[in-house]
Amino acid sequence: MRWQLGRRSDNVEDQRGGARAGGRRPVAGARNLSLATVVIAIVVSLVMGKSPTEILSLLTEGGGSSAPAPGPGVDDTGKDFVRAILGDTEDVWGKLFQAAGKTYEQPKLILFGDAVESACGGATSATGPFYCPGDHQVYLDTSFFADMKRQLGGGGDFAEAYVIAHEVGHHVQTLLGVSAKVNAARRNGDNVEGDGGLLVRQELQADCYAGVWGHHAQKRHAWLEPGDIEEAMNTATAIGDDRLQKQARGRVNPDAFTHGTSQQRVRWFKVGFEKGEIAACDTFGVQGL
């Protein structure tokens, strides 16, 4: 992927190498957790009704001090890549919103190491990339990409761009009011988890929105190279609920799905990439995902 063609965003804030926002100490040993451990923590949290962050804190308690995070400027290539991808999502979604008579609010992306505070609470590097609708910010520790490649077999420039675009897709959902509806259902006590549930539909729509971005980005730059699409599809396959559950505990429980199966994630990314239209991503209006 010739990502260097992308316009650099000014909305990337580098918090690596310093105290995280809020002044709280990072969780000891969090940076050394494998993705397999993270998956187990997520599964346990679903069973016990606790937050994944709480389970991770228990797993890392007493694990020794974590390695110091790289200071700003140490990983300039990685930061430049993130700025290029985020900048292109800003351009693409800005034009799509304008065409629909809406204004696109650009999100901020926070680069962090070890741990970070957001309006949605604290998180560690082991949590992985996430979007917080409370502050309209994407949070990313780029070490996740190395873990993703080493532990799950996904990786590559376009695969990493897909991960960023997926989180930006959640921002698009927030702006369009989708996230508010899902959160309202959760507050009302509705069961939003499970195969075909609202959480799965929300995540698959974010995958589709990542594909929509990829469609328009490719039209703008023709920057994809042989193997790039396959990298993104391999990554989507690697992070499907069914595959992660199988790796973590040897069996699959559809009632605990929150993101969709590998096949579903690949399918909806492809829908967005092939169609390039927001309307094509109505995962809430279809019966079969």
C-alpha atoms as an extended CHARMM CRD file, in Angstrom:
* protein
*
       289  EXT
         1         1  MET       CA              0.0000000000        0.0000000000        0.0000000000  PROA      1               0.0000000000
         2         2  ARG       CA              1.4400000000        3.3450000000       -1.0210000000  PROA      2               0.0000000000
         3         3  TRP       CA              0.0400000000        5.0990000000        2.0280000000  PROA      3               0.0000000000
         4         4  GLN       CA              2.5310000000        7.9370000000        1.6540000000  PROA      4               0.0000000000
         5         5  LEU       CA              0.0880000000        9.4560000000       -0.8680000000  PROA      5               0.0000000000
         6         6  GLY       CA             -2.3750000000       10.2860000000        1.9040000000  PROA      6               0.0000000000
         7         7  ARG       CA             -2.7860000000       13.7880000000        3.3400000000  PROA      7               0.0000000000
         8         8  ARG       CA             -1.4880000000       13.9980000000        6.9090000000  PROA      8               0.0000000000
         9         9  SER       CA             -4.0880000000       14.7640000000        9.5460000000  PROA      9               0.0000000000
        10        10  ASP       CA             -3.4730000000       17.3790000000       12.2220000000  PROA      10              0.0000000000
        11        11  ASN       CA             -5.8180000000       15.5190000000       14.5840000000  PROA      11              0.0000000000
        12        12  VAL       CA             -3.3070000000       12.9570000000       15.8730000000  PROA      12              0.0000000000
        13        13  GLU       CA             -2.1890000000       13.5740000000       19.4520000000  PROA      13              0.0000000000
        14        14  ASP       CA              0.8760000000       11.6550000000       20.6260000000  PROA      14              0.0000000000
        15        15  GLN       CA              0.6660000000       10.8250000000       24.3370000000  PROA      15              0.0000000000
        16        16  ARG       CA              3.3990000000        8.1900000000       24.2940000000  PROA      16              0.0000000000
        17        17  GLY       CA              6.2870000000        8.5870000000       26.6630000000  PROA      17              0.0000000000
        18        18  GLY       CA              4.4400000000       10.6540000000       29.2610000000  PROA      18              0.0000000000
        19        19  ALA       CA              1.8690000000       10.2990000000       31.9970000000  PROA      19              0.0000000000
        20        20  ARG       CA             -1.5010000000        9.3670000000       30.6720000000  PROA      20              0.0000000000
        21        21  ALA       CA             -4.3950000000       11.7460000000       30.9290000000  PROA      21              0.0000000000
        22        22  GLY       CA             -5.9340000000       11.7120000000       34.3800000000  PROA      22              0.0000000000
        23        23  GLY       CA             -2.6330000000       11.0550000000       36.1190000000  PROA      23              0.0000000000
        24        24  ARG       CA             -3.3460000000        7.4130000000       37.0050000000  PROA      24              0.0000000000
        25        25  ARG       CA             -0.5830000000        4.8250000000       36.8900000000  PROA      25              0.0000000000
        26        26  PRO       CA             -0.5090000000        2.2730000000       34.0710000000  PROA      26              0.0000000000
        27        27  VAL       CA             -1.4390000000       -1.2890000000       34.9430000000  PROA      27              0.0000000000
        28        28  ALA       CA              1.7620000000       -3.1940000000       35.7250000000  PROA      28              0.0000000000
        29        29  GLY       CA              2.6970000000       -5.7370000000       33.0650000000  PROA      29              0.0000000000
        30        30  ALA       CA             -0.2020000000       -4.8170000000       30.7840000000  PROA      30              0.0000000000
        31        31  ARG       CA              2.0310000000       -4.2750000000       27.8030000000  PROA      31              0.0000000000
        32        32  ASN       CA              3.3240000000       -7.8600000000       28.0540000000  PROA      32              0.0000000000
        33        33  LEU       CA             -0.0930000000       -9.4820000000       27.7210000000  PROA      33              0.0000000000
        34        34  SER       CA             -0.6600000000      -11.5970000000       24.6350000000  PROA      34              0.0000000000
        35        35  LEU       CA             -3.8010000000      -11.2260000000       22.5490000000  PROA      35              0.0000000000
        36        36  ALA       CA             -4.7600000000      -14.7470000000       23.6200000000  PROA      36              0.0000000000
        37        37  THR       CA             -4.7820000000      -13.5260000000       27.2320000000  PROA      37              0.0000000000
        38        38  VAL       CA             -6.8920000000      -10.5450000000       26.2070000000  PROA      38              0.0000000000
        39        39  VAL       CA             -9.3970000000      -12.8470000000       24.4940000000  PROA      39              0.0000000000
        40        40  ILE       CA             -9.6230000000      -15.0020000000       27.6130000000  PROA      40              0.0000000000
        41        41  ALA       CA            -10.1810000000      -11.8790000000       29.7200000000  PROA      41              0.0000000000
        42        42  ILE       CA            -13.0000000000      -10.7760000000       27.4270000000  PROA      42              0.0000000000
        43        43  VAL       CA            -14.6570000000      -14.1990000000       27.5870000000  PROA      43              0.0000000000
        44        44  VAL       CA            -14.3490000000      -14.2890000000       31.3900000000  PROA      44              0.0000000000
        45        45  SER       CA            -15.7580000000      -10.7670000000       31.6430000000  PROA      45              0.0000000000
        46        46  LEU       CA            -18.8200000000      -11.7930000000       29.6270000000  PROA      46              0.0000000000
        47        47  VAL       CA            -19.4200000000      -14.7830000000       31.8770000000  PROA      47              0.0000000000
        48        48  MET       CA            -18.8680000000      -12.8890000000       35.1280000000  PROA      48              0.0000000000
        49        49  GLY       CA            -20.5990000000       -9.6870000000       34.1030000000  PROA      49              0.0000000000
        50        50  LYS       CA            -17.4830000000       -7.6110000000       34.7310000000  PROA      50              0.0000000000
        51        51  SER       CA            -15.6100000000       -5.2090000000       32.4810000000  PROA      51              0.0000000000
        52        52  PRO       CA            -12.6730000000       -6.6110000000       30.4400000000  PROA      52              0.0000000000
        53        53  THR       CA            -10.4540000000       -3.8750000000       31.9300000000  PROA      53              0.0000000000
        54        54  GLU       CA            -11.1880000000       -5.1270000000       35.4320000000  PROA      54              0.0000000000
        55        55  ILE       CA            -10.2960000000       -8.7040000000       34.4940000000  PROA      55              0.0000000000
        56        56  LEU       CA             -7.1050000000       -7.5380000000       32.7860000000  PROA      56              0.0000000000
        57        57  SER       CA             -6.1370000000       -5.6340000000       35.9210000000  PROA      57              0.0000000000
        58        58  LEU       CA             -6.4760000000       -8.8330000000       37.9370000000  PROA      58              0.0000000000
        59        59  LEU       CA             -4.4080000000      -10.7850000000       35.4190000000  PROA      59              0.0000000000
        60        60  THR       CA             -1.5900000000       -8.2330000000       35.4460000000  PROA      60              0.0000000000
        61        61  GLU       CA             -1.5900000000       -7.4480000000       39.1710000000  PROA      61              0.0000000000
        62        62  GLY       CA              1.8330000000       -8.0330000000       40.6400000000  PROA      62              0.0000000000
        63        63  GLY       CA              3.3180000000       -8.7540000000       37.2270000000  PROA      63              0.0000000000
        64        64  GLY       CA              6.1910000000       -6.3110000000       37.6210000000  PROA      64              0.0000000000
        65        65  SER       CA              6.7430000000       -2.9180000000       36.0860000000  PROA      65              0.0000000000
        66        66  SER       CA              6.0290000000       -2.4590000000       32.4070000000  PROA      66              0.0000000000
        67        67  ALA       CA              8.6230000000       -1.3770000000       29.8900000000  PROA      67              0.0000000000
        68        68  PRO       CA              8.7480000000        2.3800000000       29.3120000000  PROA      68              0.0000000000
        69        69  ALA       CA              6.6720000000        3.5890000000       26.4000000000  PROA      69              0.0000000000
        70        70  PRO       CA              8.5010000000        5.0500000000       23.4230000000  PROA      70              0.0000000000
        71        71  GLY       CA              8.7160000000        8.8110000000       23.5150000000  PROA      71              0.0000000000
        72        72  PRO       CA              7.1610000000       11.0440000000       20.8640000000  PROA      72              0.0000000000
        73        73  GLY       CA              9.2160000000       10.9210000000       17.6860000000  PROA      73              0.0000000000
        74        74  VAL       CA             10.7250000000        7.4920000000       18.3820000000  PROA      74              0.0000000000
        75        75  ASP       CA              8.3120000000        5.7950000000       16.0070000000  PROA      75              0.0000000000
        76        76  ASP       CA              7.9630000000        8.5750000000       13.4460000000  PROA      76              0.0000000000
        77        77  THR       CA              7.1290000000        6.2220000000       10.5640000000  PROA      77              0.0000000000
        78        78  GLY       CA              4.2790000000        4.6440000000       12.5060000000  PROA      78              0.0000000000
        79        79  LYS       CA              2.9040000000        8.0250000000       13.4970000000  PROA      79              0.0000000000
        80        80  ASP       CA              3.2410000000        9.2960000000        9.9310000000  PROA      80              0.0000000000
        81        81  PHE       CA              1.2810000000        6.2690000000        8.7210000000  PROA      81              0.0000000000
        82        82  VAL       CA             -1.5140000000        6.9180000000       11.2250000000  PROA      82              0.0000000000
        83        83  ARG       CA             -1.6550000000       10.5920000000       10.2210000000  PROA      83              0.0000000000
        84        84  ALA       CA             -1.8720000000        9.6380000000        6.5430000000  PROA      84              0.0000000000
        85        85  ILE       CA             -4.6920000000        7.1370000000        7.0440000000  PROA      85              0.0000000000
        86        86  LEU       CA             -6.6610000000        9.3720000000        9.4050000000  PROA      86              0.0000000000
        87        87  GLY       CA             -6.2150000000       12.3090000000        7.0300000000  PROA      87              0.0000000000
        88        88  ASP       CA             -7.6690000000       10.3190000000        4.1760000000  PROA      88              0.0000000000
        89        89  THR       CA            -10.6570000000        9.1930000000        6.2470000000  PROA      89              0.0000000000
        90        90  GLU       CA            -11.2850000000       12.8610000000        7.0160000000  PROA      90              0.0000000000
        91        91  ASP       CA            -11.2650000000       13.7200000000        3.3180000000  PROA      91              0.0000000000
        92        92  VAL       CA            -13.4650000000       10.8060000000        2.2760000000  PROA      92              0.0000000000
        93        93  TRP       CA            -16.0750000000       11.1320000000        5.0120000000  PROA      93              0.0000000000
        94        94  GLY       CA            -16.0710000000       14.9090000000        4.7110000000  PROA      94              0.0000000000
        95        95  LYS       CA            -17.1180000000       14.6380000000        1.0700000000  PROA      95              0.0000000000
        96        96  LEU       CA            -19.6590000000       11.8720000000        1.7090000000  PROA      96              0.0000000000
        97        97  PHE       CA            -21.3100000000       13.8610000000        4.5000000000  PROA      97              0.0000000000
        98        98  GLN       CA            -21.2840000000       17.0170000000        2.3830000000  PROA      98              0.0000000000
        99        99  ALA       CA            -23.0010000000       15.1570000000       -0.4520000000  PROA      99              0.0000000000
       100       100  ALA       CA            -25.6950000000       14.1020000000        2.0350000000  PROA      100             0.0000000000
       101       101  GLY       CA            -26.1540000000       17.6760000000        3.2640000000  PROA      101             0.0000000000
       102       102  LYS       CA            -24.4000000000       17.0140000000        6.5680000000  PROA      102             0.0000000000
       103       103  THR       CA            -21.2330000000       18.2710000000        8.2380000000  PROA      103             0.0000000000
       104       104  TYR       CA            -18.5420000000       15.7910000000        9.1800000000  PROA      104             0.0000000000
       105       105  GLU       CA            -16.9210000000       16.4150000000       12.5450000000  PROA      105             0.0000000000
       106       106  GLN       CA            -13.3510000000       15.1480000000       12.4210000000  PROA      106             0.0000000000
       107       107  PRO       CA            -12.3960000000       12.8930000000       15.3440000000  PROA      107             0.0000000000
       108       108  LYS       CA             -9.1000000000       13.1190000000       17.1830000000  PROA      108             0.0000000000
       109       109  LEU       CA             -6.8360000000       10.0660000000       17.3510000000  PROA      109             0.0000000000
       110       110  ILE       CA             -4.7810000000        9.5400000000       20.5150000000  PROA      110             0.0000000000
       111       111  LEU       CA             -1.5560000000        7.5480000000       20.2760000000  PROA      111             0.0000000000
       112       112  PHE       CA             -0.6670000000        6.0660000000       23.6500000000  PROA      112             0.0000000000
       113       113  GLY       CA              1.6100000000        3.5650000000       25.3060000000  PROA      113             0.0000000000
       114       114  ASP       CA              0.8180000000        1.2520000000       28.2380000000  PROA      114             0.0000000000
       115       115  ALA       CA             -2.4390000000        2.8890000000       29.3450000000  PROA      115             0.0000000000
       116       116  VAL       CA             -4.7330000000        5.8290000000       28.7350000000  PROA      116             0.0000000000
       117       117  GLU       CA             -7.7800000000        7.5780000000       30.1710000000  PROA      117             0.0000000000
       118       118  SER       CA            -10.7660000000        8.4010000000       27.9930000000  PROA      118             0.0000000000
       119       119  ALA       CA            -14.2750000000        9.6850000000       28.6230000000  PROA      119             0.0000000000
       120       120  CYS       CA            -15.2780000000        6.0020000000       28.4620000000  PROA      120             0.0000000000
       121       121  GLY       CA            -12.8750000000        5.0480000000       31.2670000000  PROA      121             0.0000000000
       122       122  GLY       CA             -9.3430000000        3.7320000000       31.5350000000  PROA      122             0.0000000000
       123       123  ALA       CA             -7.7980000000        1.2750000000       29.0900000000  PROA      123             0.0000000000
       124       124  THR       CA             -4.4620000000       -0.4710000000       28.6010000000  PROA      124             0.0000000000
       125       125  SER       CA             -2.4860000000       -1.4250000000       25.5200000000  PROA      125             0.0000000000
       126       126  ALA       CA             -3.9410000000       -4.9120000000       25.8520000000  PROA      126             0.0000000000
       127       127  THR       CA             -7.4270000000       -3.5380000000       25.2280000000  PROA      127             0.0000000000
       128       128  GLY       CA             -6.5640000000       -2.8290000000       21.6050000000  PROA      128             0.0000000000
       129       129  PRO       CA             -7.7140000000        0.1130000000       19.4780000000  PROA      129             0.0000000000
       130       130  PHE       CA            -11.0610000000        1.6010000000       20.4610000000  PROA      130             0.0000000000
       131       131  TYR       CA            -13.3660000000        4.5450000000       19.8540000000  PROA      131             0.0000000000
       132       132  CYS       CA            -14.9930000000        6.4760000000       22.6880000000  PROA      132             0.0000000000
       133       133  PRO       CA            -18.2850000000        8.1730000000       21.7390000000  PROA      133             0.0000000000
       134       134  GLY       CA            -18.0830000000       10.2090000000       24.9430000000  PROA      134             0.0000000000
       135       135  ASP       CA            -15.2030000000       12.3210000000       23.6520000000  PROA      135             0.0000000000
       136       136  HSD       CA            -15.3360000000       11.4990000000       19.9150000000  PROA      136             0.0000000000
       137       137  GLN       CA            -11.7770000000       10.1650000000       19.9740000000  PROA      137             0.0000000000
       138       138  VAL       CA            -10.0210000000        7.0740000000       18.6330000000  PROA      138             0.0000000000
       139       139  TYR       CA             -7.3730000000        5.5130000000       20.8830000000  PROA      139             0.0000000000
       140       140  LEU       CA             -4.5060000000        3.4770000000       19.4920000000  PROA      140             0.0000000000
       141       141  ASP       CA             -1.3170000000        1.8780000000       20.7340000000  PROA      141             0.0000000000
       142       142  THR       CA              0.5000000000        0.9400000000       17.5290000000  PROA      142             0.0000000000
       143       143  SER       CA              2.1270000000       -2.0340000000       19.3000000000  PROA      143             0.0000000000
       144       144  PHE       CA             -1.2550000000       -3.6970000000       18.7150000000  PROA      144             0.0000000000
       145       145  PHE       CA             -0.3320000000       -4.1010000000       15.0570000000  PROA      145             0.0000000000
       146       146  ALA       CA              2.7500000000       -6.1400000000       15.9130000000  PROA      146             0.0000000000
       147       147  ASP       CA              0.7060000000       -8.2560000000       18.3350000000  PROA      147             0.0000000000
       148       148  MET       CA             -1.9990000000       -8.7270000000       15.7200000000  PROA      148             0.0000000000
       149       149  LYS       CA              0.5250000000      -10.0530000000       13.2270000000  PROA      149             0.0000000000
       150       150  ARG       CA              2.3950000000      -12.2330000000       15.7180000000  PROA      150             0.0000000000
       151       151  GLN       CA             -0.5670000000      -13.7010000000       17.5960000000  PROA      151             0.0000000000
       152       152  LEU       CA             -3.3530000000      -13.8230000000       15.0260000000  PROA      152             0.0000000000
       153       153  GLY       CA             -1.6730000000      -13.8790000000       11.6400000000  PROA      153             0.0000000000
       154       154  GLY       CA             -3.2440000000      -10.6280000000       10.4340000000  PROA      154             0.0000000000
       155       155  GLY       CA             -1.1840000000       -7.6310000000        9.4200000000  PROA      155             0.0000000000
       156       156  GLY       CA              0.1780000000       -5.4170000000        6.6760000000  PROA      156             0.0000000000
       157       157  ASP       CA             -0.2700000000       -1.7510000000        5.8040000000  PROA      157             0.0000000000
       158       158  PHE       CA             -3.7920000000       -2.0180000000        4.4250000000  PROA      158             0.0000000000
       159       159  ALA       CA             -4.8220000000       -4.3420000000        7.2500000000  PROA      159             0.0000000000
       160       160  GLU       CA             -3.6560000000       -1.7320000000        9.7440000000  PROA      160             0.0000000000
       161       161  ALA       CA             -5.4620000000        0.9650000000        7.7830000000  PROA      161             0.0000000000
       162       162  TYR       CA             -8.6050000000       -1.1810000000        7.9560000000  PROA      162             0.0000000000
       163       163  VAL       CA             -8.3410000000       -1.2990000000       11.7620000000  PROA      163             0.0000000000
       164       164  ILE       CA             -8.0840000000        2.4950000000       11.9650000000  PROA      164             0.0000000000
       165       165  ALA       CA            -10.9080000000        2.9520000000        9.4470000000  PROA      165             0.0000000000
       166       166  HSD       CA            -13.0970000000        0.5660000000       11.4750000000  PROA      166             0.0000000000
       167       167  GLU       CA            -12.7170000000        2.7360000000       14.5840000000  PROA      167             0.0000000000
       168       168  VAL       CA            -13.4440000000        5.8410000000       12.5090000000  PROA      168             0.0000000000
       169       169  GLY       CA            -16.5240000000        3.9460000000       11.3160000000  PROA      169             0.0000000000
       170       170  HSD       CA            -17.7590000000        3.9560000000       14.9140000000  PROA      170             0.0000000000
       171       171  HSD       CA            -17.3210000000        7.7280000000       14.9120000000  PROA      171             0.0000000000
       172       172  VAL       CA            -19.4660000000        7.9190000000       11.7800000000  PROA      172             0.0000000000
       173       173  GLN       CA            -22.1060000000        5.8510000000       13.5850000000  PROA      173             0.0000000000
       174       174  THR       CA            -22.0330000000        8.2970000000       16.4810000000  PROA      174             0.0000000000
       175       175  LEU       CA            -22.5380000000       11.2570000000       14.1550000000  PROA      175             0.0000000000
       176       176  LEU       CA            -25.4100000000        9.4990000000       12.3760000000  PROA      176             0.0000000000
       177       177  GLY       CA            -27.1630000000        8.5730000000       15.6270000000  PROA      177             0.0000000000
       178       178  VAL       CA            -26.6650000000        4.8110000000       15.3280000000  PROA      178             0.0000000000
       179       179  SER       CA            -24.5910000000        4.4630000000       18.4820000000  PROA      179             0.0000000000
       180       180  ALA       CA            -27.1840000000        6.3480000000       20.5420000000  PROA      180             0.0000000000
       181       181  LYS       CA            -29.8950000000        3.8730000000       19.5290000000  PROA      181             0.0000000000
       182       182  VAL       CA            -27.7610000000        0.8760000000       20.4750000000  PROA      182             0.0000000000
       183       183  ASN       CA            -26.8510000000        2.4490000000       23.8140000000  PROA      183             0.0000000000
       184       184  ALA       CA            -30.5200000000        3.2530000000       24.4910000000  PROA      184             0.0000000000
       185       185  ALA       CA            -31.4380000000       -0.3930000000       23.9130000000  PROA      185             0.0000000000
       186       186  ARG       CA            -28.7120000000       -1.4360000000       26.3320000000  PROA      186             0.0000000000
       187       187  ARG       CA            -29.9560000000        1.0150000000       28.9820000000  PROA      187             0.0000000000
       188       188  ASN       CA            -33.4750000000       -0.3460000000       28.5530000000  PROA      188             0.0000000000
       189       189  GLY       CA            -32.1960000000       -3.7720000000       29.5070000000  PROA      189             0.0000000000
       190       190  ASP       CA            -32.4450000000       -5.2790000000       26.0370000000  PROA      190             0.0000000000
       191       191  ASN       CA            -30.0720000000       -8.1250000000       25.2450000000  PROA      191             0.0000000000
       192       192  VAL       CA            -27.7600000000       -6.5870000000       22.6460000000  PROA      192             0.0000000000
       193       193  GLU       CA            -25.2140000000       -9.4030000000       22.5070000000  PROA      193             0.0000000000
       194       194  GLY       CA            -25.2710000000      -12.6740000000       20.5900000000  PROA      194             0.0000000000
       195       195  ASP       CA            -25.2860000000      -13.7030000000       16.9550000000  PROA      195             0.0000000000
       196       196  GLY       CA            -27.4520000000      -11.1950000000       15.0850000000  PROA      196             0.0000000000
       197       197  GLY       CA            -27.6770000000       -8.8830000000       18.1050000000  PROA      197             0.0000000000
       198       198  LEU       CA            -27.3260000000       -5.1160000000       18.0170000000  PROA      198             0.0000000000
       199       199  LEU       CA            -23.6690000000       -5.1300000000       19.0310000000  PROA      199             0.0000000000
       200       200  VAL       CA            -22.7600000000       -7.4940000000       16.2090000000  PROA      200             0.0000000000
       201       201  ARG       CA            -24.7420000000       -5.4010000000       13.7350000000  PROA      201             0.0000000000
       202       202  GLN       CA            -23.0290000000       -2.2460000000       14.9910000000  PROA      202             0.0000000000
       203       203  GLU       CA            -19.5580000000       -3.7600000000       14.5830000000  PROA      203             0.0000000000
       204       204  LEU       CA            -20.3100000000       -5.1900000000       11.1480000000  PROA      204             0.0000000000
       205       205  GLN       CA            -21.5650000000       -1.7970000000       10.0200000000  PROA      205             0.0000000000
       206       206  ALA       CA            -18.2570000000       -0.2770000000       11.1660000000  PROA      206             0.0000000000
       207       207  ASP       CA            -16.4940000000       -2.9340000000        9.0600000000  PROA      207             0.0000000000
       208       208  CYS       CA            -18.6690000000       -1.9200000000        6.1180000000  PROA      208             0.0000000000
       209       209  TYR       CA            -17.9010000000        1.7510000000        6.6710000000  PROA      209             0.0000000000
       210       210  ALA       CA            -14.1890000000        0.8510000000        6.6670000000  PROA      210             0.0000000000
       211       211  GLY       CA            -14.8260000000       -0.7220000000        3.2670000000  PROA      211             0.0000000000
       212       212  VAL       CA            -16.6260000000        2.4130000000        2.0650000000  PROA      212             0.0000000000
       213       213  TRP       CA            -13.5820000000        4.4520000000        2.9960000000  PROA      213             0.0000000000
       214       214  GLY       CA            -11.3150000000        1.9350000000        1.2440000000  PROA      214             0.0000000000
       215       215  HSD       CA            -13.4150000000        2.1730000000       -1.9250000000  PROA      215             0.0000000000
       216       216  HSD       CA            -13.1320000000        5.9460000000       -2.1790000000  PROA      216             0.0000000000
       217       217  ALA       CA             -9.5170000000        6.0520000000       -1.0160000000  PROA      217             0.0000000000
       218       218  GLN       CA             -8.5430000000        3.6670000000       -3.7910000000  PROA      218             0.0000000000
       219       219  LYS       CA            -10.4150000000        5.7490000000       -6.3580000000  PROA      219             0.0000000000
       220       220  ARG       CA             -8.5720000000        8.8400000000       -5.1260000000  PROA      220             0.0000000000
       221       221  HSD       CA             -5.0490000000        7.4240000000       -4.9580000000  PROA      221             0.0000000000
       222       222  ALA       CA             -4.9120000000        3.9970000000       -6.6440000000  PROA      222             0.0000000000
       223       223  TRP       CA             -2.5650000000        3.1840000000       -3.7820000000  PROA      223             0.0000000000
       224       224  LEU       CA             -3.3610000000       -0.4970000000       -3.2380000000  PROA      224             0.0000000000
       225       225  GLU       CA             -0.7820000000       -3.0490000000       -4.3100000000  PROA      225             0.0000000000
       226       226  PRO       CA             -1.0730000000       -6.8090000000       -4.9670000000  PROA      226             0.0000000000
       227       227  GLY       CA             -1.9060000000       -8.6130000000       -1.7460000000  PROA      227             0.0000000000
       228       228  ASP       CA             -3.2830000000       -5.5860000000        0.1300000000  PROA      228             0.0000000000
       229       229  ILE       CA             -6.9300000000       -6.6860000000       -0.0370000000  PROA      229             0.0000000000
       230       230  GLU       CA             -5.9400000000      -10.1820000000        1.0550000000  PROA      230             0.0000000000
       231       231  GLU       CA             -4.1190000000       -8.7140000000        4.0700000000  PROA      231             0.0000000000
       232       232  ALA       CA             -7.2260000000       -6.8590000000        5.1810000000  PROA      232             0.0000000000
       233       233  MET       CA             -9.3950000000       -9.9490000000        4.6640000000  PROA      233             0.0000000000
       234       234  ASN       CA             -6.9670000000      -12.1190000000        6.6250000000  PROA      234             0.0000000000
       235       235  THR       CA             -7.1180000000       -9.6320000000        9.4790000000  PROA      235             0.0000000000
       236       236  ALA       CA            -10.9330000000       -9.4980000000        9.3980000000  PROA      236             0.0000000000
       237       237  THR       CA            -10.9270000000      -13.2950000000        9.5100000000  PROA      237             0.0000000000
       238       238  ALA       CA             -8.4590000000      -13.3760000000       12.3970000000  PROA      238             0.0000000000
       239       239  ILE       CA            -10.6020000000      -11.1510000000       14.6420000000  PROA      239             0.0000000000
       240       240  GLY       CA            -13.9750000000      -12.8230000000       14.0840000000  PROA      240             0.0000000000
       241       241  ASP       CA            -15.8210000000      -13.8420000000       17.2650000000  PROA      241             0.0000000000
       242       242  ASP       CA            -15.9440000000      -17.4980000000       16.2810000000  PROA      242             0.0000000000
       243       243  ARG       CA            -12.2160000000      -17.7300000000       15.6210000000  PROA      243             0.0000000000
       244       244  LEU       CA            -11.2220000000      -15.8230000000       18.7640000000  PROA      244             0.0000000000
       245       245  GLN       CA            -13.5180000000      -17.9330000000       20.9480000000  PROA      245             0.0000000000
       246       246  LYS       CA            -12.2020000000      -21.1330000000       19.3770000000  PROA      246             0.0000000000
       247       247  GLN       CA             -8.6400000000      -20.0690000000       20.1170000000  PROA      247             0.0000000000
       248       248  ALA       CA             -9.4480000000      -18.9790000000       23.6690000000  PROA      248             0.0000000000
       249       249  ARG       CA            -11.5390000000      -21.8850000000       24.9330000000  PROA      249             0.0000000000
       250       250  GLY       CA            -11.7610000000      -24.4760000000       22.1710000000  PROA      250             0.0000000000
       251       251  ARG       CA            -15.4340000000      -23.9360000000       21.3230000000  PROA      251             0.0000000000
       252       252  VAL       CA            -17.7730000000      -21.3150000000       19.9140000000  PROA      252             0.0000000000
       253       253  ASN       CA            -20.6610000000      -19.7000000000       21.7980000000  PROA      253             0.0000000000
       254       254  PRO       CA            -22.8150000000      -17.6010000000       19.4120000000  PROA      254             0.0000000000
       255       255  ASP       CA            -24.7770000000      -16.1820000000       22.3530000000  PROA      255             0.0000000000
       256       256  ALA       CA            -21.6280000000      -14.3060000000       23.4250000000  PROA      256             0.0000000000
       257       257  PHE       CA            -20.8470000000      -12.8090000000       20.0080000000  PROA      257             0.0000000000
       258       258  THR       CA            -20.1890000000       -9.0590000000       20.0100000000  PROA      258             0.0000000000
       259       259  HSD       CA            -18.3920000000       -8.4160000000       16.6980000000  PROA      259             0.0000000000
       260       260  GLY       CA            -19.5550000000      -11.0470000000       14.2240000000  PROA      260             0.0000000000
       261       261  THR       CA            -18.0170000000      -14.1530000000       12.7260000000  PROA      261             0.0000000000
       262       262  SER       CA            -14.9450000000      -14.1120000000       10.5110000000  PROA      262             0.0000000000
       263       263  GLN       CA            -17.1280000000      -14.7330000000        7.4650000000  PROA      263             0.0000000000
       264       264  GLN       CA            -19.4840000000      -11.8950000000        8.3820000000  PROA      264             0.0000000000
       265       265  ARG       CA            -16.6790000000       -9.4120000000        8.9740000000  PROA      265             0.0000000000
       266       266  VAL       CA            -15.1080000000      -10.2230000000        5.6300000000  PROA      266             0.0000000000
       267       267  ARG       CA            -18.4710000000      -10.0380000000        3.8790000000  PROA      267             0.0000000000
       268       268  TRP       CA            -19.4390000000       -6.6130000000        5.1920000000  PROA      268             0.0000000000
       269       269  PHE       CA            -16.0540000000       -5.0870000000        4.5420000000  PROA      269             0.0000000000
       270       270  LYS       CA            -16.3490000000       -6.3220000000        0.9590000000  PROA      270             0.0000000000
       271       271  VAL       CA            -19.8610000000       -4.8660000000        0.6510000000  PROA      271             0.0000000000
       272       272  GLY       CA            -18.5840000000       -1.4300000000        1.6330000000  PROA      272             0.0000000000
       273       273  PHE       CA            -15.4680000000       -1.7190000000       -0.5290000000  PROA      273             0.0000000000
       274       274  GLU       CA            -17.4010000000       -2.8040000000       -3.6150000000  PROA      274             0.0000000000
       275       275  LYS       CA            -20.3790000000       -0.4270000000       -3.2620000000  PROA      275             0.0000000000
       276       276  GLY       CA            -18.7410000000        2.6330000000       -1.7180000000  PROA      276             0.0000000000
       277       277  GLU       CA            -22.1180000000        3.8040000000       -0.3870000000  PROA      277             0.0000000000
       278       278  ILE       CA            -23.2900000000        4.4640000000        3.1710000000  PROA      278             0.0000000000
       279       279  ALA       CA            -26.7170000000        3.0590000000        2.3200000000  PROA      279             0.0000000000
       280       280  ALA       CA            -25.1590000000       -0.2960000000        1.4270000000  PROA      280             0.0000000000
       281       281  CYS       CA            -24.0950000000       -0.7270000000        5.0680000000  PROA      281             0.0000000000
       282       282  ASP       CA            -27.5470000000       -1.1210000000        6.6300000000  PROA      282             0.0000000000
       283       283  THR       CA            -26.6500000000       -4.0960000000        8.7950000000  PROA      283             0.0000000000
       284       284  PHE       CA            -29.6130000000       -3.2830000000       11.0610000000  PROA      284             0.0000000000
       285       285  GLY       CA            -32.1520000000       -3.6340000000        8.2460000000  PROA      285             0.0000000000
       286       286  VAL       CA            -31.1940000000       -7.0700000000        6.9790000000  PROA      286             0.0000000000
       287       287  GLN       CA            -32.2850000000      -10.3670000000        8.4750000000  PROA      287             0.0000000000
       288       288  GLY       CA            -29.3110000000      -12.5010000000        7.5190000000  PROA      288             0.0000000000
       289       289  LEU       CA            -25.8650000000      -11.1050000000        8.2350000000  PROA      289             0.0000000000
